[in-house]
Amino acid sequence: LRAWRMRNAARIVAEAEAAGEFVQETNIDPIRGAELSSCGACGNCPGFVIRYCTSLAHISDVMMWCAACGCGCEAHSVDAAWDEAERARQQQEEYFTQQRQDARRREAARARDQ
């Protein structure tokens, strides 16, 4: 099944290229939005990759399976550097959210005191 997925994805992309469509590559999981890397299912994958063009972006056979190994998104691990950067971004977002909430509380308290 994995070999069929790889052949099918290659065929679909080749047809799109032959039709003059611009083919893009990404290592982003379309569901989680995370960068993915190695595959834990097959051990032969150099890293998660999806090859697609706009007309193929709705086809699950293209978007949910790695073009390099044929395994699904869930079989690939989240890239460690991306995961670390995402955690830092979330912490920063939480910090600034707290700062905005504190500022609103102070402003509300000043308005009540006047």
GINORHU-V795163 format. One record per residue. N is the residue number from 0. RES is the residue in three letters. OMEGA is omega in whole degrees, 0 to 359 (none if undefined). Layout:
N & RES & OMEGA
N & RES & OMEGA
This chain:
0 & LEU & 179
1 & ARG & 180
2 & ALA & 178
3 & TRP & 179
4 & ARG & 180
5 & MET & 179
6 & ARG & 181
7 & ASN & 179
8 & ALA & 179
9 & ALA & 179
10 & ARG & 181
11 & ILE & 180
12 & VAL & 178
13 & ALA & 178
14 & GLU & 179
15 & ALA & 178
16 & GLU & 179
17 & ALA & 178
18 & ALA & 177
19 & GLY & 179
20 & GLU & 177
21 & PHE & 181
22 & VAL & 181
23 & GLN & 175
24 & GLU & 175
25 & THR & 173
26 & ASN & 181
27 & ILE & 175
28 & ASP & 183
29 & PRO & 179
30 & ILE & 183
31 & ARG & 182
32 & GLY & 183
33 & ALA & 172
34 & GLU & 180
35 & LEU & 179
36 & SER & 189
37 & SER & 182
38 & CYS & 178
39 & GLY & 183
40 & ALA & 186
41 & CYS & 180
42 & GLY & 182
43 & ASN & 188
44 & CYS & 177
45 & PRO & 180
46 & GLY & 184
47 & PHE & 176
48 & VAL & 172
49 & ILE & 173
50 & ARG & 184
51 & TYR & 170
52 & CYS & 185
53 & THR & 182
54 & SER & 181
55 & LEU & 188
56 & ALA & 179
57 & HIS & 184
58 & ILE & 184
59 & SER & 178
60 & ASP & 179
61 & VAL & 192
62 & MET & 186
63 & MET & 185
64 & TRP & 180
65 & CYS & 178
66 & ALA & 182
67 & ALA & 185
68 & CYS & 179
69 & GLY & 178
70 & CYS & 181
71 & GLY & 179
72 & CYS & 185
73 & GLU & 180
74 & ALA & 183
75 & HIS & 181
76 & SER & 175
77 & VAL & 180
78 & ASP & 185
79 & ALA & 180
80 & ALA & 178
81 & TRP & 181
82 & ASP & 179
83 & GLU & 179
84 & ALA & 179
85 & GLU & 177
86 & ARG & 178
87 & ALA & 178
88 & ARG & 179
89 & GLN & 178
90 & GLN & 179
91 & GLN & 178
92 & GLU & 178
93 & GLU & 179
94 & TYR & 182
95 & PHE & 175
96 & THR & 178
97 & GLN & 179
98 & GLN & 178
99 & ARG & 179
100 & GLN & 178
101 & ASP & 179
102 & ALA & 178
103 & ARG & 178
104 & ARG & 179
105 & ARG & 179
106 & GLU & 178
107 & ALA & 179
108 & ALA & 178
109 & ARG & 180
110 & ALA & 178
111 & ARG & 183
112 & ASP & 183
113 & GLN & none
